[in-house]
Structures are given as structure tokens and as C-alpha cells.
Amino acid sequence: MIDSPGDNLLAEFASVVDAVQCGVAVQKELQTRNADLPENRRMQFRIGINLGDVIEEQDRIYGDGVNIAARLESCADPGGICVSKTAFDHIETKLPLGYEYLGEKEVKNIAKPVGAYRVLMEPRVTVAGAKDKKHSIPLWGRRGFLVGAAAVFIVIIV
């Protein structure tokens, strides 16, 4: 964990696979805990995950890598996870999850649109009408390469 500004949590991971696995575990644990609570007492988080360069200064990180993750959080449903296309390209064959392409999103303070995917958190799910069939579900036969960059995710309480 790097920082917790306001109602956010900023964490850095050694790999984007670790970040997504953590995000899924958090969301599933919250679903379990929320099941026994009345609706007005439930906590739901939105998680945005990006793979990108960050600037490290003392105990802080910042830069486009962090900014994109923060903006993707708002694209996630309450209780959901949204990942950038960059992150998706590294996890699609490594995790047994379904994904839905959300399109190119215009996000604040980022010059180019950011490709976004919803993580469906259930294995091998395809969504009708997904724009890019190749990216709808993981391709299990391919081998990937290790990610050396930092993955960043942000959680915001709704």
C-alpha cells in the first residue's frame, strides 16, 4: 500500500496479474460480507487497474500510470473492476476470468483515449455484443511473458 488519500487506496504491485487477483479477492470477500447486511449498510468498492510507468518520489508515486488507474475506477460498476487495455493485454491469457470490452474512454488529464475492460470475475464468460471478439475471453493455449512494470490499482468507496 502506497497511500490512502481521502476515501481512496493506492497500491503498487510487482505484476498486473497480482493486482487483478488481489482486486478480485477483495471484491469477492466484500460480496460475501455484504450478503448478510441490509442494503443501506453494504460497502461497495470500485477498482481501477492500470499497467504503466510511475514516478517514485520518497514514499509517493504519481504520473500517468496512477492517473489512468484513478480514472478507470469511475468506469467500474460498484463492486466491480475496470482494467486498462495495457493491463488487459498482459492478463488475458493468465487468469481464468471473463472480460467485457467497454471501448475507448476519454479520461480527464490524459491526452489519448484509454481502452477499458470490465473484469467479469467469473471464469470463461463471454458477453454478447463485445466489440473485439479476440479480447472477450482468455486464450488458454498461449504463453505470456512476465511483467516487470508496476501495476497500480485504486479502490474508492461508493
Phi, psi and chi 1 to 4 in degrees:
 res  aa     phi    psi   chi1   chi2   chi3   chi4
   1 MET       -  132.7 -170.8  177.4  103.1      -
   2 ILE   -99.2  -46.7  -57.1  -65.6      -      -
   3 ASP  -158.4  161.5 -162.5    5.7      -      -
   4 SER  -140.8   70.9   57.6      -      -      -
   5 PRO   -74.1  125.0   26.5  -31.0      -      -
   6 GLY    61.2 -127.1      -      -      -      -
   7 ASP   -99.0   21.8   59.0   -1.7      -      -
   8 ASN  -104.6  161.7  -61.2  -36.8      -      -
   9 LEU  -133.1  127.2  175.8   71.2      -      -
  10 LEU  -114.8  123.9  175.3   63.3      -      -
  11 ALA  -131.7  150.7      -      -      -      -
  12 GLU  -119.2  138.6 -179.8  179.7   30.0      -
  13 PHE  -123.5  155.2  -67.9   84.9      -      -
  14 ALA   -70.7  -26.4      -      -      -      -
  15 SER  -143.9  154.0   80.2      -      -      -
  16 VAL   -69.1  -28.5   70.5      -      -      -
  17 VAL   -61.1  -45.7  170.6      -      -      -
  18 ASP   -60.9  -40.7  -69.2  -16.6      -      -
  19 ALA   -63.0  -44.6      -      -      -      -
  20 VAL   -69.1  -41.8  172.9      -      -      -
  21 GLN   -60.1  -41.8  -73.3  175.7  -36.1      -
  22 CYS   -63.7  -46.2  179.6      -      -      -
  23 GLY   -59.0  -43.8      -      -      -      -
  24 VAL   -64.5  -43.0  168.5      -      -      -
  25 ALA   -62.0  -42.2      -      -      -      -
  26 VAL   -62.4  -47.8  165.5      -      -      -
  27 GLN   -65.2  -39.4  -65.7  -64.5   36.4      -
  28 LYS   -68.4  -38.1  -73.9 -171.7  175.0 -170.8
  29 GLU   -64.9  -42.3  178.1   65.4   22.6      -
  30 LEU   -65.0  -38.0  -74.8  169.8      -      -
  31 GLN   -60.3  -43.2  -77.5  176.8  -10.4      -
  32 THR   -62.9  -46.3  -59.4      -      -      -
  33 ARG   -68.4  -35.0  -69.8  177.8 -175.9 -135.7
  34 ASN   -72.2  -23.0  -77.2  -23.2      -      -
  35 ALA   -57.7  -33.5      -      -      -      -
  36 ASP   -93.7    2.4  -63.6  -28.4      -      -
  37 LEU  -103.7  150.5  -63.8  173.4      -      -
  38 PRO   -65.4  154.3    9.8  -13.4      -      -
  39 GLU   -54.9  -38.7 -167.8  168.2  -31.2      -
  40 ASN   -72.9   -7.0   66.1  -20.1      -      -
  41 ARG  -108.3   -2.2  -59.5  -85.7  -55.3  162.7
  42 ARG   -77.3  143.2  -65.4  178.4 -176.8  168.8
  43 MET  -107.4  129.2  -69.5 -179.0   52.6      -
  44 GLN  -128.1  133.3  -68.0 -170.7  -48.4      -
  45 PHE  -110.5  154.3  -64.3   89.4      -      -
  46 ARG  -112.9  137.6  -62.2  174.0 -166.3 -103.6
  47 ILE  -123.7  131.3  -62.5  175.9      -      -
  48 GLY  -115.3  132.8      -      -      -      -
  49 ILE  -128.8  133.1  -60.8  175.6      -      -
  50 ASN  -137.0  151.3 -179.3   45.6      -      -
  51 LEU  -111.2  117.7  173.2   67.3      -      -
  52 GLY  -173.3  170.0      -      -      -      -
  53 ASP   -69.8  144.4  -69.6  -28.3      -      -
  54 VAL  -131.7  158.3  -63.9      -      -      -
  55 ILE  -102.6  127.9  -60.7  165.0      -      -
  56 GLU  -108.0  125.2 -169.7  172.5   -9.9      -
  57 GLU  -137.4  114.2 -126.7  176.4   54.7      -
  58 GLN    54.0 -118.2  -63.7  171.2  -10.2      -
  59 ASP  -102.9   20.7  -66.4  -24.9      -      -
  60 ARG  -120.7  152.0  -66.8 -174.2   60.0 -135.8
  61 ILE  -127.7  148.1   61.7  171.7      -      -
  62 TYR  -159.0 -179.2   57.4   93.5      -      -
  63 GLY   118.8 -177.4      -      -      -      -
  64 ASP   -60.1  -34.2  -77.0   -7.5      -      -
  65 GLY   -57.1  -42.6      -      -      -      -
  66 VAL   -75.3  -44.1  174.6      -      -      -
  67 ASN   -60.3  -41.3  -67.0  -20.0      -      -
  68 ILE   -65.3  -43.1  -69.6  170.5      -      -
  69 ALA   -59.4  -42.0      -      -      -      -
  70 ALA   -63.1  -40.2      -      -      -      -
  71 ARG   -72.8  -35.0  -59.0  -53.3 -177.5 -120.8
  72 LEU   -67.3  -28.2  -73.0  174.3      -      -
  73 GLU   -54.5  -40.3  164.4  -86.9  -39.2      -
  74 SER   -70.5  -17.1   65.8      -      -      -
  75 CYS   -82.8  -16.0  -63.7      -      -      -
  76 ALA   -78.6  147.5      -      -      -      -
  77 ASP   -73.1  156.1  -65.1  -32.9      -      -
  78 PRO   -56.4  128.6  -24.9   34.4      -      -
  79 GLY    83.3    8.9      -      -      -      -
  80 GLY  -119.1  177.5      -      -      -      -
  81 ILE  -131.0  136.3  -58.6  169.9      -      -
  82 CYS  -123.7  131.3 -175.4      -      -      -
  83 VAL  -120.2  151.5  -60.4      -      -      -
  84 SER   -73.6  160.9   67.7      -      -      -
  85 LYS   -59.7  -37.7 -179.9  177.6 -178.3  -27.1
  86 THR   -59.6  -45.7  -52.9      -      -      -
  87 ALA   -67.2  -43.4      -      -      -      -
  88 PHE   -57.4  -42.7  172.5   79.1      -      -
  89 ASP   -57.4  -25.9  -71.3  -17.1      -      -
  90 HIS   -94.3  -18.1  -68.4  -80.8      -      -
  91 ILE  -108.4  -16.3   63.0  171.0      -      -
  92 GLU   -56.7  -33.4   71.2  172.1  -46.1      -
  93 THR   -99.6   -2.1   62.1      -      -      -
  94 LYS  -106.4  -18.3  -65.6  178.2 -177.1   79.4
  95 LEU  -123.0  140.2  -64.3  174.4      -      -
  96 PRO   -83.0   58.4   32.8  -36.1      -      -
  97 LEU  -122.2  160.1  -57.2  168.8      -      -
  98 GLY   -95.2  158.4      -      -      -      -
  99 TYR  -140.7  147.2  -53.8   93.6      -      -
 100 GLU  -124.4  124.4  178.2 -176.1    2.5      -
 101 TYR   -72.8  125.9 -178.1   64.6      -      -
 102 LEU   -99.4   -8.0  -60.2  174.8      -      -
 103 GLY    99.6 -174.2      -      -      -      -
 104 GLU   -88.6  123.4  -62.5  -72.9  -42.8      -
 105 LYS  -105.8  131.6  -58.9  -69.0 -175.4 -179.1
 106 GLU   -80.3  121.0  -64.1  -79.2  -21.2      -
 107 VAL  -124.1  147.8  -64.9      -      -      -
 108 LYS   -57.9  134.7 -177.5  178.3  169.7 -175.7
 109 ASN    65.7   16.8  -63.2  -30.9      -      -
 110 ILE  -122.6  125.7  -56.9  -63.9      -      -
 111 ALA   -63.7  -44.4      -      -      -      -
 112 LYS  -104.7  149.4  -66.9  170.4   46.3  177.2
 113 PRO   -59.2  150.2  -19.7   29.4      -      -
 114 VAL  -112.1  124.2  176.3      -      -      -
 115 GLY   -66.1  136.5      -      -      -      -
 116 ALA  -132.1  144.9      -      -      -      -
 117 TYR  -131.0  139.1  -71.4   80.5      -      -
 118 ARG   -88.4  131.5  175.8  179.2  -66.9  125.2
 119 VAL   -86.6  123.2  177.4      -      -      -
 120 LEU   -86.6  -12.6  -59.3  175.8      -      -
 121 MET    63.4    4.6  -66.9 -170.4  -85.1      -
 122 GLU  -118.6  142.7  -63.8  -60.2  -33.5      -
 123 PRO   -65.7  141.2    7.2   -9.5      -      -
 124 ARG    49.5   48.4  -58.4  174.4 -168.8 -119.0
 125 VAL  -100.3  133.2  174.8      -      -      -
 126 THR  -112.9  149.1   54.1      -      -      -
 127 VAL  -116.7  125.5  175.2      -      -      -
 128 ALA   -60.1  137.2      -      -      -      -
 129 GLY    85.5    6.4      -      -      -      -
 130 ALA   -62.0  136.1      -      -      -      -
 131 LYS   -70.6  -32.3  -62.5 -149.2 -175.0  -55.6
 132 ASP  -123.9   98.0 -170.3  -15.4      -      -
 133 LYS   -56.9  -37.5 -170.4  170.9 -174.9  169.8
 134 LYS   -57.5  -31.7  174.9 -176.4  174.1 -113.1
 135 HIS  -101.4   11.7  -67.5  178.7      -      -
 136 SER   -74.0  -39.1  -64.6      -      -      -
 137 ILE  -136.1  160.0   59.0  172.4      -      -
 138 PRO   -65.0  148.3  -14.5   23.2      -      -
 139 LEU  -102.0  105.3  -58.5  172.2      -      -
 140 TRP   -75.8  -19.3  -58.3  106.3      -      -
 141 GLY   -82.9  -12.6      -      -      -      -
 142 ARG   -91.5  151.7  -68.7 -168.4 -161.0  167.2
 143 ARG  -102.4  142.4  -74.2 -174.1  147.4 -160.8
 144 GLY  -105.9 -173.9      -      -      -      -
 145 PHE  -120.7  159.0   56.3   90.8      -      -
 146 LEU   -71.4  147.0  -64.6  175.6      -      -
 147 VAL   -98.4  123.3  178.5      -      -      -
 148 GLY   -97.2  -11.0      -      -      -      -
 149 ALA   -83.2  168.8      -      -      -      -
 150 ALA   -85.5  140.6      -      -      -      -
 151 ALA  -108.3  141.1      -      -      -      -
 152 VAL  -123.6  135.8  179.2      -      -      -
 153 PHE  -134.8  152.0   85.6   83.4      -      -
 154 ILE  -128.1  135.2  -64.9 -173.2      -      -
 155 VAL  -116.8  131.9  179.0      -      -      -
 156 ILE  -126.7  132.3  -66.2 -173.6      -      -
 157 ILE   -74.2  132.2  -60.7  172.0      -      -
 158 VAL   -88.2      -  176.7      -      -      -
